[in-house]
């Protein structure tokens, strides 16, 4: 009997797998449809654990505000911490505030400052939206998820799978250890090229973050003339 039940469960699982494709398609369609009219946007990343009283929360809020004033929408993961700060800064500045929320076992709820919300079940669908509709990534201190977004973005740029765009690391004190390790280990072992260390910039103020992005795109415009 147990063997029969297991066989039935296995057969059901095999039948279920192909149907996941439709859910994946649905997430892509909703994301493309919703974000296609957004215009230029900045994706802001950082820890969901950052408290409202933390310096980086205030910095993320101000950064989002300045990008809105520079003509950009703001995209975050839609959750608490740095994501909330980004959405808050964008909303209070009167800009487009987008949250790409992910369904998690502990139920991450979207923060109240999100104006346009899209919920995702699959991380990879969500990550495509961050990249496709962003003119730049601004990455605040965070954990594994934040590092994942950082390294995926510079990998896609390094391998030329996407056009280059600014990747900005906010907080030199936080990121310096990682960069030193990249220089002393990755570069020393010839696992990256020296130019790969130029795929990102490090800043310490919201104004510097906006300047890195504006300088990059103004430089591209001049190069086309």
LOKOL-988663 format. One record per residue: x, y, z of N, C-alpha, C in turn; residue in one letter; chain. Coordinates in pm, 1 decimal. Last residue first. Example, Ala and Ser with C-alpha at 12.3 -4.5 7.8 and 13.67 -1.06 7.14 Angstrom:
residues 2
      nc1      nc2      nc3     cac1     cac2     cac3      cc1      cc2      cc3 aa ch
   1285.0   -225.0    708.0   1367.0   -106.0    714.0   1290.0      3.0    787.0  s  A
   1319.0   -569.0    780.0   1230.0   -450.0    780.0   1320.0   -330.0    780.0  a  A
***
This chain:
residues 225
      nc1      nc2      nc3     cac1     cac2     cac3      cc1      cc2      cc3 aa ch
   2762.0   6161.2  -2994.4   2760.8   6279.4  -3083.0   2874.6   6274.4  -3183.6  x  A
   2797.5   5954.7  -2823.0   2718.8   5927.5  -2942.7   2723.1   6043.4  -3043.0  x  A
   2931.0   6062.8  -2609.5   3004.7   5968.3  -2693.6   2929.9   5940.1  -2824.8  x  A
   2732.1   6208.7  -2485.8   2841.0   6280.9  -2551.1   2915.9   6189.6  -2647.3  x  A
   2583.4   5998.4  -2378.2   2522.5   6088.2  -2476.3   2629.1   6163.6  -2555.3  x  A
   2764.2   5890.5  -2197.2   2720.8   5809.4  -2311.5   2658.1   5895.8  -2421.0  x  A
   2778.3   6098.9  -2012.7   2897.7   6059.5  -2086.9   2863.3   5976.0  -2209.7  x  A
   2525.6   6093.1  -1908.7   2564.5   6211.2  -1983.6   2688.3   6181.9  -2066.7  x  A
   2540.7   5845.9  -1779.4   2451.2   5860.9  -1894.9   2478.1   5987.5  -1973.9  x  A
   2739.0   5896.8  -1582.4   2750.0   5782.9  -1674.4   2664.8   5805.4  -1799.0  x  A
   2638.1   6113.0  -1441.0   2762.9   6127.8  -1516.9   2777.5   6015.8  -1619.8  x  A
   2415.2   5993.5  -1320.2   2395.5   6102.9  -1416.2   2520.6   6124.2  -1501.9  x  A
   2542.9   5802.5  -1153.7   2447.8   5761.2  -1256.7   2431.0   5869.5  -1363.1  x  A
   2703.7   5961.0   -988.9   2762.3   5849.5  -1063.2   2672.4   5809.9  -1179.7  x  A
   2509.9   6133.2   -875.0   2611.2   6187.0   -966.9   2675.5   6075.9  -1050.8  x  A
   2369.8   5965.8   -705.6   2299.8   6026.4   -818.9   2399.5   6076.7   -922.5  x  A
   2578.1   5911.2   -522.8   2510.7   5803.2   -595.5   2440.5   5856.2   -720.0  x  A
   2636.7   6161.6   -417.5   2738.1   6091.5   -496.7   2674.8   5980.1   -580.3  x  A
   2400.3   6210.6   -276.3   2438.4   6298.7   -386.9   2540.9   6232.4   -478.0  x  A
   2408.3   6016.7    -74.0   2305.7   6009.6   -178.1   2341.5   6093.5   -300.1  x  A
   2746.5   5905.0     -7.8   2636.8   5999.7      9.9   2533.4   5980.3   -101.0  x  A
   2945.8   5728.9    -68.4   2908.5   5742.7     73.2   2796.0   5842.2     97.5  x  A
   3023.5   5471.9   -313.6   2990.9   5608.3   -271.4   2951.9   5608.2   -124.0  x  A
   3191.0   5292.6   -564.7   3157.0   5300.1   -422.8   3134.4   5445.9   -383.6  x  A
   3101.6   5119.4   -864.8   3155.4   5237.3   -797.2   3109.4   5235.3   -651.9  x  A
   3188.6   4850.0  -1087.6   3105.8   4910.7   -983.8   3178.5   5031.4   -924.9  x  A
   3368.0   4761.6  -1266.1   3227.8   4741.3  -1301.4   3133.2   4800.0  -1197.6  x  A
   3630.0   4760.7  -1212.6   3573.2   4889.8  -1250.7   3425.0   4879.7  -1285.7  x  A
   3716.3   4510.8  -1180.6   3698.3   4587.3  -1057.1   3642.4   4726.6  -1084.4  x  A
   3761.1   4430.5  -1435.4   3637.9   4383.0  -1371.2   3610.9   4456.4  -1240.4  x  A
   4013.2   4515.9  -1501.2   3900.2   4598.3  -1544.0   3768.7   4555.3  -1480.2  x  A
   4166.4   4302.3  -1411.6   4172.8   4429.3  -1339.7   4054.6   4519.3  -1374.5  x  A
   3972.2   3998.1  -1419.1   4065.6   4094.0  -1477.0   4062.5   4223.4  -1396.0  x  A
   3966.7   3707.4  -1204.9   3902.2   3822.1  -1268.2   4012.1   3907.3  -1330.4  x  A
   4143.5   3516.4  -1140.3   4005.5   3472.8  -1159.9   3915.7   3584.9  -1210.0  x  A
   4409.3   3550.5  -1070.0   4370.3   3564.0  -1210.8   4230.6   3509.3  -1240.3  x  A
   4470.3   3567.9   -810.1   4462.4   3432.4   -864.4   4420.2   3430.7  -1011.7  x  A
   4444.3   3842.2   -775.2   4576.6   3780.6   -760.3   4580.6   3641.0   -821.7  x  A
   4166.7   3874.4   -797.5   4255.7   3931.9   -898.0   4392.8   3865.0   -895.0  x  A
   4080.3   3727.4   -568.4   4026.9   3701.5   -702.6   4121.9   3750.5   -810.7  x  A
   4264.4   3842.2   -363.3   4243.8   3699.3   -389.6   4195.4   3672.7   -531.7  x  A
   4286.3   4115.6   -350.1   4397.9   4034.5   -298.8   4385.6   3886.8   -332.9  x  A
   4044.1   4212.5   -462.6   4174.6   4255.3   -514.7   4286.0   4158.4   -475.7  x  A
   3852.7   4087.8   -307.9   3848.3   4071.4   -453.2   3983.1   4106.2   -515.4  x  A
   3926.1   4187.0    -58.7   3937.5   4043.6    -85.7   3935.7   4015.6   -236.4  x  A
   3861.8   4456.2    -95.3   4001.0   4418.2    -67.6   4024.0   4270.2    -95.4  x  A
   3585.8   4431.3   -123.5   3664.9   4478.9   -236.7   3812.0   4443.9   -217.6  x  A
   3515.9   4344.0    133.9   3484.8   4261.8     17.5   3572.1   4301.8   -101.4  x  A
   3599.7   4564.0    285.9   3656.9   4432.0    308.9   3635.4   4338.8    191.2  x  A
   3437.7   4777.1    192.5   3581.2   4778.0    167.0   3645.9   4640.8    187.5  x  A
   3167.3   4795.5    248.1   3207.6   4718.3    131.5   3358.6   4702.3    115.8  x  A
   3141.8   4957.3    478.3   3080.0   4825.3    472.5   3141.1   4738.1    363.8  x  A
   3274.4   5189.5    407.9   3317.8   5115.6    526.4   3264.8   4972.6    523.2  x  A
   3128.6   5289.1    190.1   3263.3   5236.9    169.1   3311.8   5152.6    287.2  x  A
   2826.9   5295.5     87.2   2888.0   5271.0    217.4   3024.8   5207.5    207.1  x  A
   2683.8   5144.1   -186.9   2669.7   5256.0    -93.6   2728.3   5216.2     42.5  x  A
   2779.0   5081.8   -510.6   2780.9   5028.0   -375.1   2780.6   5143.8   -276.5  x  A
   2624.7   5075.0   -819.6   2676.4   5164.4   -715.0   2665.4   5096.1   -578.9  x  A
   2656.6   5026.3  -1145.5   2633.3   4948.5  -1023.7   2702.9   5024.7   -911.4  x  A
   2535.7   5148.7  -1454.3   2604.2   5175.3  -1327.3   2559.7   5081.0  -1215.3  x  A
   2560.0   4906.2  -1723.5   2490.4   5014.6  -1654.6   2556.9   5034.2  -1518.4  x  A
   2605.5   4741.3  -2036.2   2660.5   4791.6  -1911.0   2572.9   4903.4  -1854.5  x  A
   2365.5   4509.7  -2155.2   2441.5   4632.9  -2172.6   2489.7   4681.6  -2036.7  x  A
   2417.9   4159.6  -2086.0   2335.6   4280.0  -2086.0   2425.6   4399.3  -2113.2  x  A
   2615.6   3985.6  -2129.6   2481.1   3935.6  -2153.1   2379.7   4048.9  -2149.0  x  A
   2883.4   4029.7  -2081.3   2816.4   4101.3  -2189.4   2682.8   4041.2  -2229.2  x  A
   3007.2   3940.0  -1861.6   2992.3   3842.6  -1970.3   2918.9   3901.6  -2091.0  x  A
   2986.3   4170.6  -1701.2   3118.1   4115.9  -1735.1   3110.3   4023.2  -1856.0  x  A
   2708.1   4191.2  -1670.0   2782.6   4296.2  -1740.6   2917.1   4242.0  -1789.1  x  A
   2653.5   3958.2  -1528.6   2584.4   3982.2  -1656.0   2656.4   4088.8  -1738.2  x  A
   2814.7   4008.4  -1303.1   2841.3   3892.5  -1388.9   2777.4   3911.6  -1525.8  x  A
   2695.3   4226.9  -1188.8   2828.8   4246.6  -1247.6   2871.3   4126.5  -1332.2  x  A
   2446.0   4105.9  -1117.4   2451.4   4222.4  -1206.4   2589.4   4237.8  -1269.1  x  A
   2518.5   3899.7   -943.8   2451.0   3867.8  -1068.9   2463.2   3984.2  -1167.0  x  A
   2633.6   4042.0   -735.5   2719.0   3958.3   -819.3   2649.6   3914.3   -947.5  x  A
   2406.6   4187.6   -633.0   2531.7   4252.1   -672.5   2608.9   4166.1   -771.5  x  A
   2222.4   3987.4   -571.3   2188.5   4088.3   -672.6   2313.9   4158.3   -723.7  x  A
   2370.6   3854.5   -371.6   2325.0   3782.9   -490.7   2294.5   3880.8   -603.1  x  A
   2392.6   4047.3   -176.8   2513.9   4003.4   -246.8   2479.0   3928.9   -375.9  x  A
   2124.1   4051.0    -97.5   2185.6   4171.3   -153.6   2311.3   4136.1   -232.9  x  A
   2099.3   3794.0      7.3   2015.2   3837.4   -103.9   2073.1   3958.3   -174.8  x  A
   2290.9   3793.9    218.9   2305.0   3705.1    104.3   2223.6   3751.1    -16.8  x  A
   2267.1   4136.6    321.1   2315.5   4000.8    339.9   2323.5   3921.6    211.3  x  A
   2383.5   4481.7    300.4   2283.7   4376.1    313.1   2349.6   4240.7    325.8  x  A
   2418.8   4824.4    222.6   2460.7   4709.1    301.3   2348.5   4607.8    318.5  x  A
   2286.0   4897.1   -111.1   2318.9   4933.2     25.7   2364.2   4808.2    102.6  x  A
   2323.0   4967.1   -435.4   2324.3   4853.9   -343.9   2376.1   4896.6   -207.2  x  A
   2158.9   5053.6   -715.0   2222.1   5115.2   -598.5   2208.8   5015.1   -484.5  x  A
   2179.8   5005.4  -1059.1   2158.4   4940.6   -929.5   2228.7   5023.4   -823.6  x  A
   2015.7   5164.8  -1337.5   2129.0   5149.7  -1246.0   2084.1   5069.7  -1124.9  x  A
   1795.7   5143.7  -1486.0   1907.6   5213.0  -1548.8   2033.6   5204.0  -1463.0  x  A
   1582.2   4862.3  -1498.3   1665.9   4953.9  -1420.1   1775.2   5015.6  -1505.3  x  A
   1437.1   4661.9  -1618.0   1377.8   4795.3  -1612.6   1459.2   4895.8  -1532.2  x  A
   1592.9   4427.5  -1607.9   1537.7   4474.2  -1736.0   1493.4   4619.7  -1730.1  x  A
   1656.9   4381.3  -1335.5   1759.3   4415.6  -1433.4   1700.2   4483.0  -1556.9  x  A
   1413.2   4329.4  -1209.5   1506.2   4427.2  -1153.6   1605.3   4475.1  -1259.5  x  A
   1313.2   4123.2  -1370.5   1246.4   4254.0  -1370.7   1337.2   4363.6  -1313.7  x  A
   1480.2   3909.9  -1306.3   1477.7   3960.3  -1444.3   1418.2   4100.4  -1447.9  x  A
   1408.3   3864.6  -1042.8   1540.4   3920.8  -1071.4   1549.7   3974.3  -1214.2  x  A
   1155.9   3745.7  -1071.0   1169.2   3875.8  -1003.3   1301.2   3942.8  -1040.1  x  A
   1228.8   3503.4  -1180.3   1139.2   3594.1  -1253.7   1153.1   3736.3  -1199.4  x  A
   1384.8   3394.6   -976.5   1448.9   3426.9  -1104.0   1360.4   3516.7  -1190.5  x  A
   1209.7   3350.5   -759.1   1314.9   3450.8   -749.1   1367.4   3491.6   -886.3  x  A
    865.4   3308.5   -785.7    996.9   3262.7   -830.4   1098.6   3376.5   -826.2  x  A
    648.7   3449.2   -703.1    675.5   3321.7   -635.3    818.0   3275.7   -665.9  x  A
    583.1   3796.5   -657.4    649.3   3688.7   -729.6    662.7   3564.7   -640.2  x  A
    373.6   4078.0   -702.2    416.4   3966.6   -618.4    473.1   3854.5   -704.2  x  A
    403.9   4418.0   -737.8    396.6   4292.1   -811.6    450.6   4182.4   -720.1  x  A
    267.4   4739.4   -686.5    315.3   4615.1   -626.6    297.8   4497.8   -722.9  x  A
    312.0   5072.9   -665.2    286.9   4967.4   -764.1    350.2   4839.2   -714.2  x  A
    371.7   5195.7   -420.1    255.8   5239.3   -499.1    214.2   5132.0   -599.8  x  A
    485.1   5129.8    -97.9    482.0   5082.4   -236.2    354.9   5133.0   -304.3  x  A
    472.5   5187.1    164.3    510.6   5297.2     76.3    515.7   5256.0    -71.6  x  A
    430.1   4971.1    327.3    314.6   5056.8    298.2    346.3   5171.6    202.6  x  A
    588.5   4668.2    205.1    581.0   4785.5    290.6    472.4   4881.1    240.8  x  A
    463.0   4335.3    182.0    506.1   4457.9    116.6    493.0   4575.3    212.7  x  A
    585.4   4072.3    386.9    477.2   4159.5    345.0    534.0   4285.9    280.8  x  A
    698.5   3751.7    372.2    742.3   3890.3    363.9    628.1   3975.2    310.5  x  A
    658.3   3471.4    504.8    563.4   3571.1    455.4    613.8   3714.8    466.0  x  A
    824.8   3267.8    551.0    789.3   3349.1    667.9    709.6   3472.0    626.9  x  A
    853.2   3164.0    292.9    788.1   3082.3    395.6    746.5   3161.5    518.5  x  A
    768.8   3428.4     55.0    865.3   3353.1    135.5    791.5   3271.7    242.0  x  A
    731.8   3591.3   -244.3    662.9   3505.5   -147.8    765.9   3418.8    -76.4  x  A
    851.4   3918.7   -293.4    872.6   3775.8   -312.4    798.8   3698.7   -203.6  x  A
    771.6   4220.9   -473.0    771.6   4139.9   -351.5    787.1   3991.8   -383.6  x  A
    874.3   4488.1   -588.4    870.0   4353.7   -645.8    883.3   4254.6   -530.5  x  A
    736.3   4803.8   -589.5    783.0   4694.6   -505.2    765.5   4561.6   -574.0  x  A
    792.7   5143.4   -675.2    756.1   5008.3   -717.9    815.2   4904.7   -623.4  x  A
    689.2   5455.8   -710.1    749.7   5371.6   -607.3    702.5   5228.1   -628.4  x  A
    731.4   5756.4   -874.4    682.3   5618.9   -888.4    760.8   5528.7   -794.8  x  A
    721.6   6047.0   -651.5    762.7   5967.5   -766.7    698.0   5830.7   -771.5  x  A
    695.6   6217.9   -436.5    596.1   6225.7   -542.3    628.6   6143.8   -665.3  x  A
    852.6   6186.1   -222.9    900.9   6284.0   -321.0    805.3   6296.1   -439.8  x  A
    728.4   5981.4    -96.4    717.0   6113.9    -34.3    771.2   6223.8   -124.3  x  A
    805.7   5771.4   -268.8    665.4   5808.8   -252.8    650.8   5949.7   -198.1  x  A
   1087.9   5760.2   -235.6   1027.4   5782.5   -367.1    884.9   5833.0   -355.2  x  A
   1117.8   5710.1     38.0   1178.1   5828.5    -22.1   1115.9   5862.9   -155.1  x  A
    978.6   5463.1     54.0    933.0   5581.2    128.7    987.6   5708.8     66.5  x  A
   1133.6   5290.9   -101.4    995.5   5320.4   -140.8    941.6   5444.8    -70.7  x  A
   1371.0   5297.2     53.8   1369.8   5338.5    -85.9   1230.9   5374.8   -133.9  x  A
   1277.8   5195.4    299.2   1335.3   5330.0    293.0   1334.8   5382.5    150.5  x  A
   1203.2   4936.0    223.4   1101.9   5030.6    270.5   1152.2   5173.9    260.3  x  A
   1460.4   4839.3    168.0   1356.7   4841.9     64.5   1246.7   4941.2    100.4  x  A
   1586.6   4849.8    412.7   1633.2   4938.2    306.3   1529.9   4947.9    194.8  x  A
   1300.4   4734.3    588.4   1440.6   4774.4    590.4   1476.2   4873.1    481.1  x  A
   1064.6   4521.7    401.5   1105.5   4617.7    505.2   1250.1   4662.8    489.1  x  A
    994.4   4494.1     42.9    983.9   4453.1    181.6   1024.5   4561.6    280.3  x  A
   1036.4   4556.9   -225.4    903.8   4575.2   -168.4    888.6   4544.0    -21.0  x  A
   1270.0   4562.9   -359.5   1211.1   4431.6   -336.8   1080.1   4436.0   -263.0  x  A
   1222.2   4856.4   -568.9   1285.3   4781.1   -459.5   1221.6   4642.6   -453.6  x  A
   1263.5   5125.1   -788.5   1220.8   4985.7   -773.8   1295.0   4924.1   -656.0  x  A
   1163.8   5447.0   -874.6   1243.2   5365.9   -782.2   1180.8   5227.5   -769.4  x  A
   1209.0   5658.6  -1163.4   1125.0   5579.8  -1073.7   1217.9   5497.5   -984.3  x  A
   1376.1   5974.7  -1214.0   1372.3   5828.2  -1213.7   1260.9   5774.0  -1124.9  x  A
   1433.5   6247.2  -1206.4   1350.5   6193.4  -1313.5   1339.3   6042.5  -1320.5  x  A
   1551.7   6358.9   -993.9   1632.8   6354.8  -1116.1   1557.5   6288.9  -1232.0  x  A
   1369.2   6314.1   -797.8   1384.6   6452.2   -843.0   1468.6   6462.2   -969.9  x  A
   1426.0   6041.7   -766.5   1294.8   6084.3   -816.1   1302.6   6226.4   -870.4  x  A
   1680.0   6061.7   -656.4   1663.5   6000.3   -787.7   1527.7   6035.8   -848.1  x  A
   1622.7   6180.2   -409.9   1703.4   6253.6   -508.6   1691.1   6192.9   -648.0  x  A
   1474.7   5974.1   -285.9   1416.6   6107.8   -307.3   1491.2   6183.4   -417.0  x  A
   1665.1   5771.8   -269.5   1545.6   5753.4   -351.5   1480.0   5886.5   -384.2  x  A
   1840.5   5894.4    -85.9   1886.3   5856.3   -219.5   1768.4   5839.9   -314.4  x  A
   1684.2   5914.7    142.9   1728.4   6036.4     75.8   1772.8   6006.9    -67.4  x  A
   1657.5   5640.3    201.7   1539.4   5725.6    183.8   1575.3   5851.8    104.9  x  A
   1921.2   5567.9    240.3   1844.4   5507.0    130.7   1720.5   5590.0     98.5  x  A
   1980.8   5718.6    469.5   2054.8   5740.9    345.8   1978.5   5685.5    224.7  x  A
   1809.9   5605.5    657.7   1794.7   5747.7    622.6   1863.2   5779.0    489.8  x  A
   1923.5   5351.5    664.6   1781.7   5368.0    629.5   1758.1   5511.4    582.2  x  A
   2177.9   5403.1    755.1   2161.1   5359.5    617.4   2015.3   5366.1    571.6  x  A
   2137.8   5471.2   1026.6   2188.8   5571.2    933.0   2161.1   5532.2    788.3  x  A
   1839.0   5348.7   1178.1   1975.6   5327.7   1129.0   2012.3   5433.9   1025.9  x  A
   1577.4   5360.1   1244.7   1667.1   5453.0   1313.3   1811.2   5445.5   1261.7  x  A
   1458.8   5153.4   1110.8   1428.5   5290.4   1068.4   1521.1   5393.9   1131.3  x  A
   1695.7   4883.7   1052.8   1592.4   4953.4   1129.3   1575.6   5099.2   1083.9  x  A
   1742.8   4624.1    826.5   1786.0   4758.4    866.7   1670.9   4834.1    932.9  x  A
   1662.8   4385.5    723.3   1674.0   4395.8    869.6   1713.9   4534.0    918.4  x  A
   1680.6   4371.0    456.6   1544.4   4383.4    509.7   1547.5   4405.4    661.0  x  A
   1954.5   4540.3    302.0   1903.1   4448.0    402.0   1759.3   4478.5    443.8  x  A
   1917.8   4624.6    -48.1   1978.5   4634.4     84.1   1905.7   4545.2    182.2  x  A
   1873.6   4812.9   -352.6   1881.2   4688.6   -277.1   1944.2   4713.8   -140.5  x  A
   1694.9   4973.4   -606.4   1765.5   4990.2   -479.6   1757.2   4860.1   -400.2  x  A
   1700.3   5059.2   -941.1   1672.1   4951.8   -845.7   1758.9   4970.2   -722.5  x  A
   1552.7   5323.6  -1113.8   1668.6   5281.4  -1037.0   1624.8   5169.1   -943.3  x  A
   1426.9   5392.0  -1445.5   1412.5   5357.2  -1303.6   1546.3   5316.1  -1244.5  x  A
   1248.2   5541.9  -1712.3   1377.2   5515.3  -1646.7   1360.9   5493.8  -1496.7  x  A
    919.0   5385.3  -1745.9   1022.5   5481.1  -1782.9   1151.3   5451.2  -1709.0  x  A
    685.2   5229.4  -1715.7    743.4   5299.7  -1600.5    841.7   5408.6  -1641.2  x  A
    561.4   5063.1  -1889.2    532.7   5206.1  -1902.3    599.6   5290.7  -1794.3  x  A
    632.3   4804.4  -1816.8    670.0   4852.4  -1950.2    650.2   5002.8  -1968.0  x  A
    545.7   4695.3  -1581.1    662.8   4782.3  -1577.1    699.0   4845.7  -1710.9  x  A
    320.5   4538.0  -1643.2    311.1   4643.3  -1541.3    424.9   4744.1  -1551.7  x  A
    415.8   4359.3  -1839.9    300.0   4446.2  -1865.5    297.4   4565.2  -1769.5  x  A
    625.3   4225.6  -1713.4    650.0   4303.1  -1835.1    537.7   4403.1  -1859.6  x  A
    480.6   4105.6  -1495.1    592.0   4197.3  -1473.9    617.6   4285.6  -1593.8  x  A
    291.9   3945.6  -1627.3    247.6   4051.5  -1536.3    358.0   4154.5  -1514.9  x  A
    468.2   3775.2  -1771.2    370.4   3858.8  -1841.4    325.1   3974.6  -1752.9  x  A
    612.3   3647.5  -1562.9    681.2   3730.5  -1661.6    584.1   3825.5  -1731.1  x  A
    403.5   3514.1  -1434.3    482.3   3612.7  -1360.4    558.4   3704.4  -1455.8  x  A
    313.7   3343.5  -1639.0    223.8   3443.6  -1582.3    299.0   3553.2  -1507.9  x  A
    533.4   3175.4  -1675.0    492.2   3265.7  -1783.4    404.9   3378.2  -1730.0  x  A
    517.5   3042.0  -1427.7    636.0   3121.6  -1461.0    602.8   3222.6  -1570.5  x  A
    276.2   2911.0  -1464.2    290.0   3007.8  -1355.1    408.3   3099.5  -1379.8  x  A
    344.4   2751.6  -1679.8    238.9   2852.1  -1696.6    242.5   2956.0  -1584.8  x  A
    536.7   2583.5  -1573.2    574.2   2674.2  -1681.7    471.6   2785.2  -1696.7  x  A
    409.7   2412.1  -1408.1    478.3   2525.4  -1346.5    516.5   2629.9  -1451.0  x  A
    328.9   2200.3  -1559.5    232.6   2309.2  -1541.5    294.3   2430.2  -1472.4  x  A
    540.2   2017.5  -1543.9    521.0   2094.9  -1667.4    426.0   2213.8  -1651.3  x  A
    496.9   1923.1  -1264.1    613.0   2000.5  -1306.3    591.1   2078.6  -1435.7  x  A
    273.9   1756.1  -1238.1    267.9   1894.2  -1189.9    379.0   1980.3  -1246.8  x  A
    348.1   1506.8  -1322.6    246.0   1577.9  -1399.2    242.9   1726.6  -1363.9  x  A
    529.6   1439.6  -1124.1    575.8   1447.1  -1262.0    477.2   1523.3  -1350.2  x  A
    360.0   1434.8   -903.6    468.4   1532.9   -908.7    518.7   1551.2  -1050.7  x  A
    201.2   1215.4   -965.8    139.4   1347.9   -957.4    245.1   1457.2   -969.4  x  A
    391.7   1012.6   -948.2    326.3   1038.2  -1077.0    262.7   1176.6  -1078.9  x  A
    451.4   1026.0   -676.0    556.5   1052.5   -774.9    496.7   1086.0   -910.9  x  A
    203.8    952.7   -568.1    260.7   1084.3   -537.3    367.4   1122.6   -638.5  x  A
    184.9    691.9   -667.3     83.6    791.1   -705.8    137.0    932.5   -682.6  x  A
    401.2    578.2   -536.3    400.6    581.1   -681.2    301.1    685.2   -732.7  x  A
    319.6    599.4   -272.1    439.6    670.7   -314.8    442.9    683.4   -466.1  x  A
    100.2    430.2   -279.3     82.5    572.1   -246.6    201.1    654.7   -292.6  x  A
    231.2    185.6   -333.4    131.7    239.8   -426.4    111.4    388.7   -403.7  x  A
    385.6    154.6   -104.9    452.7    164.8   -234.4    359.2    226.1   -337.6  x  A
    188.9    125.3     84.9    277.8    241.4     92.4    346.8    264.3    -41.2  x  A
     82.4   -120.8      0.0      0.0      0.0      0.0     86.3    126.4      0.0  x  A
***
